Protein backbone atom coordinates (compact mmCIF):
# COMPACT_ATOMS: atom_id res chain seq x y z
CA UNK A 1 0.00 0.00 0.00
CA UNK A 2 2.88 2.40 0.66
CA UNK A 3 3.66 2.42 -3.07
CA UNK A 4 0.13 3.47 -4.06
CA UNK A 5 -0.36 7.24 -4.07
CA UNK A 6 -3.63 8.99 -3.27
CA UNK A 7 -4.76 9.48 -6.87
CA UNK A 8 -4.07 5.84 -7.76
CA UNK A 9 -5.88 4.62 -4.66
CA UNK A 10 -8.87 6.83 -5.54
CA UNK A 11 -8.95 5.36 -9.05
CA UNK A 12 -8.78 1.81 -7.71
CA UNK A 13 -11.59 2.47 -5.24
CA UNK A 14 -13.65 3.77 -8.14
CA UNK A 15 -13.05 0.51 -10.03
CA UNK A 16 -13.89 -1.59 -6.98
CA UNK A 17 -17.16 0.28 -6.52
CA UNK A 18 -18.25 0.70 -10.13
CA UNK A 19 -17.53 -2.90 -11.14
CA UNK A 20 -19.50 -4.20 -8.16
CA UNK A 21 -22.43 -1.87 -8.83
CA UNK A 22 -22.68 -2.88 -12.47
CA UNK A 23 -22.38 -6.61 -11.77
CA UNK A 24 -24.86 -6.67 -8.89
CA UNK A 25 -27.31 -4.53 -10.88
CA UNK A 26 -28.17 -7.69 -12.81
CA UNK A 27 -29.97 -8.97 -9.71
CA UNK A 28 -32.52 -6.21 -10.22
CA UNK A 29 -33.10 -7.00 -13.89
CA UNK A 30 -34.70 -10.43 -13.74
CA UNK A 31 -38.43 -11.12 -14.11
CA UNK A 32 -40.31 -9.77 -11.11
CA UNK A 33 -37.26 -7.80 -9.97
CA UNK A 34 -36.68 -4.05 -9.80
CA UNK A 35 -33.50 -2.02 -10.05
CA UNK A 36 -33.75 1.48 -8.56
CA UNK A 37 -31.11 3.95 -9.73
CA UNK A 38 -31.54 7.26 -7.91
CA UNK A 39 -28.20 8.84 -8.89
CA UNK A 40 -26.74 8.86 -5.37
CA UNK A 41 -28.41 5.55 -4.43
CA UNK A 42 -28.57 2.20 -6.20
CA UNK A 43 -30.68 -0.62 -4.84
CA UNK A 44 -32.52 -3.69 -6.04
CA UNK A 45 -35.23 -6.07 -4.97
CA UNK A 46 -36.29 -9.54 -6.07
CA UNK A 47 -39.07 -11.95 -5.11
CA UNK A 48 -36.52 -14.11 -3.22
CA UNK A 49 -36.92 -13.18 0.47
CA UNK A 50 -33.48 -14.24 1.77
CA UNK A 51 -29.98 -12.75 1.65
CA UNK A 52 -28.47 -11.61 -0.65
CA UNK A 53 -31.40 -11.02 -3.01
CA UNK A 54 -32.57 -7.61 -1.77
CA UNK A 55 -30.20 -4.83 -0.93
CA UNK A 56 -28.72 -1.37 -1.20
CA UNK A 57 -25.54 -1.36 -3.26
CA UNK A 58 -24.70 2.33 -3.33
CA UNK A 59 -25.58 5.07 -0.86
CA UNK A 60 -23.95 8.50 -1.17
CA UNK A 61 -26.80 10.66 0.12
CA UNK A 62 -25.63 13.79 1.92
CA UNK A 63 -29.03 15.36 2.56
CA UNK A 64 -32.11 13.93 4.29
CA UNK A 65 -29.99 10.92 5.16
CA UNK A 66 -32.02 9.75 8.16
CA UNK A 67 -35.34 10.03 6.33
CA UNK A 68 -34.00 8.11 3.34
CA UNK A 69 -32.52 5.37 5.51
CA UNK A 70 -35.84 5.02 7.31
CA UNK A 71 -37.69 4.86 3.99
CA UNK A 72 -35.58 1.95 2.74
CA UNK A 73 -35.81 0.02 5.98
CA UNK A 74 -39.58 0.51 6.11
CA UNK A 75 -39.90 -0.64 2.50
CA UNK A 76 -38.05 -3.91 3.00
CA UNK A 77 -39.68 -4.57 6.36
CA UNK A 78 -43.12 -4.06 4.81
CA UNK A 79 -42.22 -6.69 2.22
CA UNK A 80 -41.01 -9.00 5.01
CA UNK A 81 -37.75 -9.82 3.24
CA UNK A 82 -34.21 -9.98 4.55
CA UNK A 83 -32.00 -7.26 3.10
CA UNK A 84 -28.41 -6.07 3.20
CA UNK A 85 -26.88 -2.60 3.08
CA UNK A 86 -23.41 -2.25 1.58
CA UNK A 87 -21.30 0.49 3.14
CA UNK A 88 -18.68 1.21 0.50
CA UNK A 89 -15.62 3.51 0.68
CA UNK A 90 -17.45 6.58 -0.67
CA UNK A 91 -20.50 6.17 1.57
CA UNK A 92 -21.06 8.93 4.15
CA UNK A 93 -18.79 8.39 7.14
CA UNK A 94 -21.66 8.38 9.62
CA UNK A 95 -23.71 5.78 7.74
CA UNK A 96 -22.60 2.73 9.79
CA UNK A 97 -23.69 4.37 13.04
CA UNK A 98 -27.04 5.35 11.52
CA UNK A 99 -27.66 1.76 10.45
CA UNK A 100 -26.69 0.33 13.83
CA UNK A 101 -29.01 2.78 15.57
CA UNK A 102 -31.87 1.37 13.51
CA UNK A 103 -31.23 -2.25 14.41
CA UNK A 104 -29.20 -3.46 11.45
CA UNK A 105 -26.13 -5.52 12.33
CA UNK A 106 -22.74 -5.64 10.71
CA UNK A 107 -22.47 -9.17 9.34
CA UNK A 108 -19.36 -9.08 7.20
CA UNK A 109 -16.33 -7.05 6.17
CA UNK A 110 -15.20 -7.62 2.59
CA UNK A 111 -11.64 -6.45 1.84
CA UNK A 112 -11.64 -4.74 -1.55
CA UNK A 113 -8.54 -6.00 -3.37
CA UNK A 114 -6.90 -5.19 -6.70
CA UNK A 115 -3.97 -6.25 -8.85
CA UNK A 116 -2.55 -5.18 -12.20
CA UNK A 117 -3.01 -7.76 -14.94
CA UNK A 118 0.65 -8.39 -15.58
CA UNK A 119 3.13 -11.08 -14.45
CA UNK A 120 0.37 -13.54 -13.63
CA UNK A 121 1.39 -16.76 -11.86
CA UNK A 122 1.39 -20.11 -13.62
CA UNK A 123 -1.51 -22.51 -13.23
CA UNK A 124 -1.20 -25.05 -10.42
CA UNK A 125 -1.55 -28.72 -11.28
CA UNK A 126 -4.95 -30.39 -10.90
CA UNK A 127 -6.01 -33.98 -10.24
CA UNK A 128 -6.27 -36.04 -13.43
CA UNK A 129 -10.01 -36.57 -12.94
CA UNK A 130 -10.83 -32.83 -12.81
CA UNK A 131 -11.70 -30.82 -15.91
CA UNK A 132 -11.94 -27.01 -15.99
CA UNK A 133 -13.87 -25.25 -18.73
CA UNK A 134 -15.57 -21.96 -19.45
CA UNK A 135 -19.36 -22.09 -19.37
CA UNK A 136 -20.49 -21.96 -22.97
CA UNK A 137 -23.55 -24.18 -23.31
CA UNK A 138 -26.88 -24.86 -21.62
CA UNK A 139 -25.52 -27.71 -19.50
CA UNK A 140 -22.77 -25.53 -18.06
CA UNK A 141 -25.09 -22.63 -17.32
CA UNK A 142 -27.73 -24.89 -15.77
CA UNK A 143 -25.04 -26.25 -13.45
CA UNK A 144 -24.42 -22.68 -12.28
CA UNK A 145 -28.09 -22.29 -11.36
CA UNK A 146 -27.95 -25.42 -9.23
CA UNK A 147 -24.60 -24.44 -7.71
CA UNK A 148 -25.86 -20.97 -6.77
CA UNK A 149 -29.06 -22.34 -5.24
CA UNK A 150 -26.91 -24.68 -3.12
CA UNK A 151 -24.46 -21.90 -2.21
CA UNK A 152 -27.18 -19.58 -0.87
CA UNK A 153 -29.62 -22.19 0.47
CA UNK A 154 -32.32 -20.90 -1.86
CA UNK A 155 -35.67 -22.57 -1.10
CA UNK A 156 -36.96 -24.88 -3.83
CA UNK A 157 -39.88 -22.62 -4.69
CA UNK A 158 -37.48 -19.80 -5.65
CA UNK A 159 -34.94 -21.77 -7.69
CA UNK A 160 -36.66 -20.96 -10.98
CA UNK A 161 -36.67 -17.27 -10.05
CA UNK A 162 -32.96 -17.45 -9.26
CA UNK A 163 -32.26 -19.08 -12.63
CA UNK A 164 -34.14 -16.31 -14.44
CA UNK A 165 -32.12 -13.67 -12.57
CA UNK A 166 -28.79 -15.30 -13.39
CA UNK A 167 -29.90 -15.63 -17.01
CA UNK A 168 -29.61 -11.83 -17.32
CA UNK A 169 -25.81 -12.29 -17.25
CA UNK A 170 -26.09 -14.03 -20.65
CA UNK A 171 -23.24 -16.41 -19.89
CA UNK A 172 -21.77 -18.05 -22.97
CA UNK A 173 -23.43 -15.60 -25.34
CA UNK A 174 -21.44 -13.41 -27.75
CA UNK A 175 -20.78 -9.95 -26.34
CA UNK A 176 -21.62 -10.85 -22.75
CA UNK A 177 -19.59 -9.05 -20.09
CA UNK A 178 -19.95 -12.02 -17.75
CA UNK A 179 -17.79 -15.15 -17.93
CA UNK A 180 -17.79 -18.29 -15.80
CA UNK A 181 -15.37 -21.15 -15.27
CA UNK A 182 -16.30 -24.39 -13.55
CA UNK A 183 -14.34 -27.41 -12.41
CA UNK A 184 -16.01 -30.75 -13.15
CA UNK A 185 -15.52 -34.22 -11.74
CA UNK A 186 -17.63 -37.28 -12.54
CA UNK A 187 -20.10 -35.09 -14.42
CA UNK A 188 -20.66 -32.73 -11.48
CA UNK A 189 -19.63 -29.08 -11.11
CA UNK A 190 -17.50 -28.93 -7.94
CA UNK A 191 -16.09 -25.38 -8.07
CA UNK A 192 -16.70 -22.13 -9.92
CA UNK A 193 -15.39 -18.60 -10.45
CA UNK A 194 -16.79 -15.72 -12.47
CA UNK A 195 -15.40 -12.61 -14.11
CA UNK A 196 -17.31 -9.46 -15.03
CA UNK A 197 -15.93 -6.90 -17.47
CA UNK A 198 -16.40 -3.17 -17.23
CA UNK A 199 -14.65 -0.62 -19.41
CA UNK A 200 -11.60 -0.40 -17.17
CA UNK A 201 -11.50 -3.49 -15.00
CA UNK A 202 -12.27 -7.17 -14.58
CA UNK A 203 -14.14 -8.13 -11.43
CA UNK A 204 -13.75 -11.58 -9.89
CA UNK A 205 -17.00 -12.93 -8.40
CA UNK A 206 -18.76 -16.10 -7.31
CA UNK A 207 -15.68 -18.07 -6.31
CA UNK A 208 -16.85 -21.18 -4.47
CA UNK A 209 -15.83 -24.80 -3.99
CA UNK A 210 -18.02 -27.61 -2.73
CA UNK A 211 -16.84 -29.17 0.55
CA UNK A 212 -15.82 -32.50 -0.98
CA UNK A 213 -13.45 -30.74 -3.42
CA UNK A 214 -11.67 -28.32 -1.10
CA UNK A 215 -7.91 -28.49 -0.80
CA UNK A 216 -7.35 -29.31 -4.49
CA UNK A 217 -6.31 -25.81 -5.55
CA UNK A 218 -9.46 -25.27 -7.58
CA UNK A 219 -10.18 -21.72 -6.40
CA UNK A 220 -6.66 -20.70 -7.37
CA UNK A 221 -6.88 -22.39 -10.79
CA UNK A 222 -10.30 -20.93 -11.59
CA UNK A 223 -9.35 -17.43 -10.45
CA UNK A 224 -6.24 -17.57 -12.61
CA UNK A 225 -8.39 -18.70 -15.55
CA UNK A 226 -10.48 -15.58 -15.10
CA UNK A 227 -7.45 -13.30 -14.73
CA UNK A 228 -5.74 -14.66 -17.85
CA UNK A 229 -8.94 -14.25 -19.86
CA UNK A 230 -9.25 -10.66 -18.62
CA UNK A 231 -5.66 -10.02 -19.65
CA UNK A 232 -6.34 -11.42 -23.13
CA UNK A 233 -9.34 -9.08 -23.42
CA UNK A 234 -7.08 -6.08 -22.82
CA UNK A 235 -8.07 -5.30 -19.23
CA UNK A 236 -5.30 -3.81 -17.12
CA UNK A 237 -6.61 -4.23 -13.56
CA UNK A 238 -8.58 -6.87 -11.69
CA UNK A 239 -10.78 -6.18 -8.66
CA UNK A 240 -12.50 -8.40 -6.13
CA UNK A 241 -14.24 -8.30 -2.78
CA UNK A 242 -12.77 -11.04 -0.64
CA UNK A 243 -13.87 -12.73 2.51
CA UNK A 244 -11.29 -12.41 5.31
CA UNK A 245 -10.70 -16.17 5.09
CA UNK A 246 -9.83 -15.99 1.37
CA UNK A 247 -7.50 -12.99 1.64
CA UNK A 248 -4.36 -15.13 1.88
CA UNK A 249 -5.28 -16.90 -1.37
CA UNK A 250 -5.73 -13.63 -3.22
CA UNK A 251 -2.56 -12.14 -1.74
CA UNK A 252 -0.67 -15.16 -3.07
CA UNK A 253 -2.08 -14.27 -6.50
CA UNK A 254 -0.73 -10.73 -6.26
CA UNK A 255 -3.79 -8.84 -4.98
CA UNK A 256 -3.47 -5.98 -2.50
CA UNK A 257 -6.13 -4.73 -0.12
CA UNK A 258 -7.23 -1.19 -1.00
CA UNK A 259 -10.34 -0.52 1.12
CA UNK A 260 -12.93 -2.41 3.14
CA UNK A 261 -16.56 -2.86 2.14
CA UNK A 262 -18.79 -3.36 5.19
CA UNK A 263 -22.02 -5.31 4.98
CA UNK A 264 -24.95 -4.56 7.30
CA UNK A 265 -28.16 -6.56 7.23
CA UNK A 266 -31.53 -7.06 8.82
CA UNK A 267 -30.64 -10.67 9.72
CA UNK A 268 -27.48 -12.64 10.37
CA UNK A 269 -25.87 -14.11 7.27
CA UNK A 270 -23.36 -13.29 4.57
CA UNK A 271 -23.22 -12.21 0.94
Phi, psi and omega in degrees: 000331182297337182273354181262119181278175187299316183293322179291320178297319178299318179294321180291321175298319178300319179292319178300318181286310188292323178295317178298315182298317182292316180297309183291342177300335179299333180290345176260009185248359180281170178301131181079004181254163178221133173252125181250115178246105184249034178071292180266003180217136177228122181213162183218160175215148180226169176287349182280122191273006184249166173294143004251047191259011170213129182183168178254116185270321183227134176214110181234021184294131178252343179240151180051037186299312183298316181296321181289320176301313181298323180297316180295314181298317178298320181299310182291322178295323178295328177279347181060047177238149172287144180215157176242161178227115181273119174263109185257170187304328181262014171290157175304141185299327183275358184302314180304317179295322180296322180290318179297321179300334183261012172094358175285154179241148176280118186255344187194146170241122182253108176295122175279121188235150179220159169206149173286147184270066176215156179052049180288145178296165175281159177292140171284163177284154180237157174302149184298334184268012179250131176243135176247131177210154175285142179288118183229345184231178186298322180298315181296315182292321178298324177297325176298317181301315180293319181298314182294320177298320176295315184301322186252010180053045181287125178303150185305323184290350180249003183295322179294322177297316178300316179300320180291328177291311181296334179296338179293344177286342178054046180300137178081358181263145180303135177085356180293143176276348183258139180223148183221138173240141178228146172260135184239142172214129181054038176078008181241138174285123184245351177199158182207159172203140181242160176224136180236126181272134160241183185301324188245352186210166174241122180262135177264127183220165167059038177277120181204147178229136178290150187307320184290350183246007181288152180088004181261000181080019184290319180299319179295314182297314183292320178297318177297323177302317179293318181295318181292325175295317179299319178299317181293336179274001176090008176288150183247346181218143175247146179229152174202164180237100190276162161274156177304324182294329183268358184302320182296323176299311184290327174298321180293342176265006175097006179280148174239144177282129182253316182196150180272145171247121184258135182248122174251152182206164180279344179220163176292148180161204177202164176236000000 
